[in-house]
């Protein structure tokens, strides 16, 4: 079989067009020149303050605030009493931050659609979108234009007002949940001291919009889908909260910037210290996302499209955008809580924190796409069992272990390397034993000889073989 | 300082409403400019059930299994929220608090075991 595959004609590899190379070279040279100019000005000492410091945009915002406050002092206003501080700097700070977050989400959404479809394509031995624009990069734009142009249907039996609400309000919890994320040491939009509780509270509001969509459609499939979503979301909410509880126990703070600061101070990512909490959090939040391994809420083969069966055109587009935005949010939160956020063992002195965070969240997002590309869909009863009989008991065990460790950490006067190193080893041992033995306890029986590999994919040789056959386009 | 921060939540919520409104309004504007079709007919706007005519109304009674899980969720989530203040403060509390929290979690685990034993956690 292999020999027949190899005989196909070979397509030449795609070439980068000359124009693109020239543009890239010009851009790189310009970037270097700007950097050199900034470096010269900084070393020369012409800039006194920290305005030039792009490692942490929070510093620039602080500087802006001082200047705005000076203007505000000349013209006091009644608004100061309402806000409790200078209203001008307050309003400008809030607006700048919100616009920053919104533009990050908007840009990331456009890029992510392309990246995700290309990655999934590679994993399924095909090319993914490659027709619209160079490398198919304009595919998301084309999708958006198509969706805006499509007819918007309103089913006769639906509740007209409630039917229109969900696409509009489903964005709110996602946007609000981006607030507490610390992008750099002083760069957090909403640095509240109950950050973890705020996140749990806000992110569970999505359930309401989903249920509203399913209920208002007056469609059996939609109602089934939304009921499944609600059942799954509330089930996975519990292990998620308990996993974050152990993070709070170790760091002693619910403030996200403090949690990241703790990891930076101890040079230890919580993923290493709390493996059970990280895996529990990751599994539960992928379940809350409604994406492929856990997308029973919109399982195409069973209930058409679940809660958005009756939504067409741009309304469907909004549901899709929120799904991607939530996936990005989960990747960011995993990076923040467990992968050290903006810290990277001292390198954050040199590299801007938000770039480090972006690298980490991209890695976490890749794992999400990978899960989506490889795992088949679970059944509803499997998912519910996994939450209630596996994740919740495990996270309760983990909570007890971590509570004892945190108490020891507060009283034991040992160097961090000894105590935290010991706890790390203990936790990994506990994770191994608990994950394996609890699975067997509730009836999982591994196949003899381990899982079988996907033989066909290996024999054929992935996309390279498709290349050789000349069928890949 | 903290209460003022929640004004920023308001700004985020406002953006969260305005941002999805833009494409929806654009879609409506396309309709006004006759750039997108809008020809509803009885078949098109019937409830979609894979081509079969929809039988009855979806707003009826529903499976009671969901009720048990909702009940379990309410109990667990409320209790977990009670644990958060202890988690933040436990570094300054004495060992007593650890044992008391242990009892609290133990009662919670007992409830879970009871529900499990009564087969409330099986999706049947």
Interface residues (C-beta under 8 A of the other chain):
Chain A: X83 X84 X85 X90 X94 X95 X97 X98 X99 X101 X102 X106 X144 X147 X148 X149 X150 X151 X152 X153 X154 X155 X156 X157 X167 X168 X169 X170 X171 X172 X173 X174 X175 X176 X178 X179 X189 X190 X191 X192 X193 X196 X197 X215 X217 X218 X219 X220 X221 X222 X223 X227 X230 X231 X234 X235 X237 X238 X241 X242 X245 X248 X249 X252 X253 X254 X304 X309 X310 X313 X314 X315 X317 X318 X321 X380 X381 X384 X385 X388 X389 X392 X393 X396 X399 X400 X403 X404 X406 X407 X410
Chain B: X2 X3 X4 X5 X6 X7 X8 X9 X11 X12 X13 X14 X15 X16 X17 X19 X20 X21 X23 X24 X26 X27 X30 X31 X35 X36 X37 X38 X39 X40 X42 X44 X45 X46 X47 X48 X49 X50 X54 X57 X58 X59 X62 X63 X66 X69 X70 X72 X73 X76 X77 X80 X81 X83 X84 X87 X88 X90 X91 X95 X98 X101 X102 X105 X108 X109 X112 X116 X121 X122 X123 X124
